[in-house]
Amino acid sequence: IHAVYKGSLNTSVVRVAELFRAAIEAPAAAVIIAHNHPSGDPSPSPEDVRVTRQLVKAGKLLDIEVLDHVVIGQGGQFVSLKERGLGFD
């Protein structure tokens, strides 16, 4: 597990290249991206879906599969963007 970003209460600026750095150095064949929503609601935002699309596209170029992007909420709740078909077109 590699912590890459620590956002504020309601936002985080994500640079796709930074998310793949540890995977490239490992070298890893695949990654799972996860982040939490401090609000406790794990519903993916439009920005979460947009970043997921960018990650999947970059992963294909790097030959590192993005297995899932998981949003974690409170009380053990989570949402898999892959299961919902969001950003994995």
C-alpha positions as CSV (number, residue, x, y, z in Angstrom):
1,I,0.0,0.0,0.0
2,H,1.4,3.4,-1.0
3,A,-0.2,6.6,0.2
4,V,0.2,9.1,-2.6
5,Y,-2.0,12.0,-1.8
6,K,-3.6,13.6,1.2
7,G,-6.5,15.9,0.3
8,S,-8.4,18.5,2.2
9,L,-11.9,18.0,3.6
10,N,-13.5,18.1,0.2
11,T,-10.9,18.0,-2.5
12,S,-7.6,16.5,-3.7
13,V,-5.6,17.3,-6.8
14,V,-4.5,14.1,-8.4
15,R,-1.7,13.7,-10.9
16,V,-2.0,10.4,-12.7
17,A,1.8,10.0,-13.1
18,E,2.3,10.1,-9.4
19,L,-0.3,7.3,-8.9
20,F,1.7,5.0,-11.1
21,R,5.2,5.8,-9.8
22,A,5.3,3.0,-7.2
23,A,3.8,0.5,-9.6
24,I,6.5,1.3,-12.2
25,E,9.3,1.1,-9.6
26,A,8.0,-2.2,-8.2
27,P,7.4,-3.3,-11.2
28,A,3.8,-4.2,-10.8
29,A,1.5,-5.7,-13.4
30,A,-1.6,-4.2,-11.9
31,V,-2.9,-1.7,-9.3
32,I,-6.0,-1.0,-7.3
33,I,-6.6,2.6,-6.6
34,A,-8.6,3.5,-3.4
35,H,-9.5,6.7,-1.6
36,N,-12.0,7.8,1.0
37,H,-14.7,10.3,1.1
38,P,-14.5,12.1,4.5
39,S,-18.2,12.9,4.2
40,G,-18.8,9.2,4.8
41,D,-20.8,8.8,1.6
42,P,-18.9,6.5,-0.8
43,S,-20.9,7.5,-3.9
44,P,-18.4,8.3,-6.7
45,S,-18.3,11.9,-7.8
46,P,-18.0,13.0,-11.5
47,E,-14.4,13.8,-10.7
48,D,-13.8,10.2,-9.4
49,V,-15.2,8.9,-12.7
50,R,-13.0,11.3,-14.7
51,V,-9.9,10.3,-12.9
52,T,-10.7,6.6,-13.2
53,R,-10.9,7.0,-17.0
54,Q,-7.5,8.8,-17.0
55,L,-6.0,6.0,-14.8
56,V,-7.3,3.2,-17.0
57,K,-6.0,5.0,-20.2
58,A,-2.6,5.6,-18.6
59,G,-2.4,2.1,-17.3
60,K,-3.0,0.7,-20.8
61,L,-0.1,2.8,-22.1
62,L,2.2,1.6,-19.3
63,D,1.0,-2.0,-19.5
64,I,-0.2,-1.8,-15.8
65,E,-3.8,-2.9,-15.5
66,V,-6.1,-0.8,-13.2
67,L,-8.1,-3.6,-11.5
68,D,-10.4,-1.3,-9.7
69,H,-10.9,2.2,-8.2
70,V,-12.6,1.9,-4.8
71,V,-14.2,4.7,-2.9
72,I,-14.4,4.1,0.9
73,G,-17.0,5.7,3.2
74,Q,-18.0,5.3,6.8
75,G,-19.0,2.1,8.5
76,G,-17.3,-0.3,6.1
77,Q,-19.3,1.1,3.1
78,F,-17.4,1.2,-0.2
79,V,-18.1,1.5,-3.9
80,S,-16.2,-0.3,-6.7
81,L,-16.2,1.9,-9.8
82,K,-15.4,-1.2,-11.9
83,E,-18.5,-3.1,-10.6
84,R,-20.6,0.0,-11.5
85,G,-19.0,0.3,-14.9
86,L,-17.8,3.8,-14.2
87,G,-14.6,4.8,-16.0
88,F,-13.8,1.4,-17.2
89,D,-15.2,1.7,-20.7
